[in-house]
Structure formats: C-alpha cells, structure tokens
Amino acid sequence: MKYKQRKKALILLADGTIFYGKSIGKEGTAFGEVCFNTGTTGYQEIFTDPSYFGQLMVTTNAHIGNYGTKEDEVESDTIKIAGLICKNFSFEYSRPSADMSLEDFFEKHDTLAIADVDTRALVSYIREKGAMNAVISTEVERLEELKAELAEVPSMEGLELASKVSTKEPYFVGDENAKYRIAALDIGIKKNILRNLAKRDAYIKVFPYNSKFSELEAFNPDGYFLSNGPGDPEPLAEAQEVAKEIIKRNKPLFGICLGHQVIALANGISTYKMHNGHRGINHPVKNLITGKGEITSQNHGFAINRKETETHPDVEITHLHLNDDTVAGIRLKNKNCFSVQYHPEASPGPNDSVYLFDEFIENLSKN
Ligand SMILES: NC(=O)CC[C@H](N)C(=O)O
C-alpha cells in the first residue's frame, strides 16, 4: 500500500442516500450510473470493457485485487468504468504471472476507487430502487455542492456514449491473407471479440462508430459485425442505418449486445431501460433452437422489447434469459443475420457460447 492515509469517501446516490467508504489511492470525485457486477473473477476485463463507460461499478465479490493485473488481460487500452466501489480491496497480490497490483493499475489509469463499503447493503438498495446516477468522492465536506453537481449529470436513458470510446481511425486485426474478411463497426468493441474472429481465420477491419455502410463495403468483406458498447442504443442513428443497409443486401451480419440492440432497432423493435441490468458471469440462457442451456457472461442495462420481437413477421427469438424471460438472442427469418444480448466472447466468463462465432464464420461462406 503506497498511501498510508486513505481518505474517507462517500457514495451519494441521486435520491440522496449516502454510503461511506475509503479511497484506495487517488482522491477526487467521479460521476456515473451506479451498477453492480456479480462476477467472482475477471475484474480487470470488467474494468476495461468499453460497454461500462460512464458507469460506477460496484463489485459484489468480497475481494477485489487479490490476483493483481496482467497486461494482456485487458479488453481495451484503458480503464473504462467511471469509478470502482468495492468491499475489500487487496493491495497485495499473489499470482506469479501478474505484472502489476490493482492499486497501481488504478493509479496508472487515473481512476477513482473506493473500498470498505457495505456493498451488500448498497446492492440490495439499488436492486430495490433500480439503477440510478451517483457520485463517489473523497471531498466529503462538499456534500451540498456534490448534490447540485449530481443533479446535472444526464440520465443513462437516451445517452449516446459509443462516440466516446470508438476508434478515431480504422485499424486492422489478424492476418491479411486470412480466408475471411470482416468489417466490424466499433461502437465500443472488446478485444476478445476481435481475438475470437481473428483466430477463426478472419482478417478484420475495425471502423469508427459513425462510418457509413459504403465505407465498410469498400473493404469488400465477407460479412459484417456490430460490436458491444456503452450507453443507450436508441440514439445510435448512424449505426442503425449501417445495419439496415447490410440487412437490405442480405449480407452476413452478427451483433453482440449493443450491436444486437442496434439490429433490433433497425428492424423497428424498440429497446427499453431495465430496472437493473444483467452484469455477471453466470447468467443462464436457453437456446430455443437446440433446447440447450448456456451459462453466459452478461453486461447490459437495456433490452429489446419482447412482445414486439415475438409479433414481428421477420424476426425470431433464438435465446431467452432464464432468470427473467427477457430476449437474449434473435435471428432474422430468411436473412443471414443473428445477434445476442450477451457476451459469447466471455472475458470474463464461461465459454459455453463461443459456438456463435463458429456459426457466424459458417454464415460467411453463405455470402
Ligand atoms: N455490453 C453492451 O454492449 C451493453 C449495451 C448497452 N450499453 C446496455 O447497457 O444495454
């Protein structure tokens, strides 16, 4: 531990409720929507997942940091969560292959983290009241100002965040001479999705969030991919337009999470903000085509409207979330397009659903 004096810190929720803890190092203030992840492992992948941009993450696992961090276990190049709220923060780590402590990792990425919080009480509270904005701060004496500043933070509903995390310039992943070419729209893409595509003999060109279909098409791809990402899918008009153009031409298309929501919106199915999202690594999903169950990695706060999906003439539900019967996957009838609300690439999480990458690769041959 570098900081002998860990500062008192608070978590102020939008409804005025306050929880207390202590900073782990960096002092200051961070705003965001408070959400919780129930994963017992995989904190580094979670903290660097661009889908979490703008969110204050409460980890329900009692210990965070005990296996340190490792350079190649990131899902993007920086920490993307707005701040961390946890119970026991481990300043020591015991994994021989780790190259940094979590304390140093937060310092390197200049992100606020507070520990010694009664996370069980906090999560019970959010579960009951629903997701809401919050501020975490070591400036505990500025309570009234923090309240006023928090009131100005925009709600996650209606918020476009993909532009904040997307690449500015296109880039390539994989072997140029690979069998398949894939055009991927980066609305917050995780590295492990790219790894999963590249290792299936694909060469991928990754495009900024606001690219036009014609730009993606110019790469002459065998298929298209719409990534995961942060924020509300509804304002992502450009991405929805790209999806419509791909679907119109019946080109192979695969969407994950935010990409799945964009595909639904492109088909006229609405999305809604959930009371609390699904964030963890043990969410049960049923594949309605095979009848098999999958334990999945999930991270979303919005979902697509189930009734509109069921009654849509061109869309079929392929996967259901077994905890609450929300739509977990769809495919378009008579089109080469499917998508899932969860994370088949895992990182972190079980690999039950990686078969979806194989199915997409098979679809590329049907181009
Ligand atoms: N993982 C994701 O792509 C998340 C999608 C979207 N931001 C949501 O919260 O529902």
The ligand as a Tripos MOL2 file, in Angstrom:
@<TRIPOS>MOLECULE
LIG
   10     9     1     0     0
SMALL
NO_CHARGES

@<TRIPOS>ATOM
      1 N1        -22.4020   -4.7830  -23.3010 N.am      1 LIG1
      2 C1        -23.0750   -3.9550  -24.0600 C.2       1 LIG1
      3 O1        -22.8610   -3.8550  -25.2550 O.2       1 LIG1
      4 C2        -24.0760   -3.0610  -23.3610 C.3       1 LIG1
      5 C3        -25.1120   -2.4870  -24.2760 C.3       1 LIG1
      6 C4        -25.8560   -1.2810  -23.6800 C.3       1 LIG1
      7 N2        -24.9310   -0.2170  -23.3880 N.3       1 LIG1
      8 C5        -26.6240   -1.6870  -22.4600 C.2       1 LIG1
      9 O2        -26.2800   -1.3050  -21.3760 O.co2     1 LIG1
     10 O3        -27.5960   -2.4150  -22.5600 O.co2     1 LIG1
@<TRIPOS>BOND
     1     1     2 1
     2     2     3 2
     3     2     4 1
     4     4     5 1
     5     5     6 1
     6     6     7 1
     7     6     8 1
     8     8     9 2
     9     8    10 1
@<TRIPOS>SUBSTRUCTURE
     1 LIG1         1 GROUP 0 **** ****
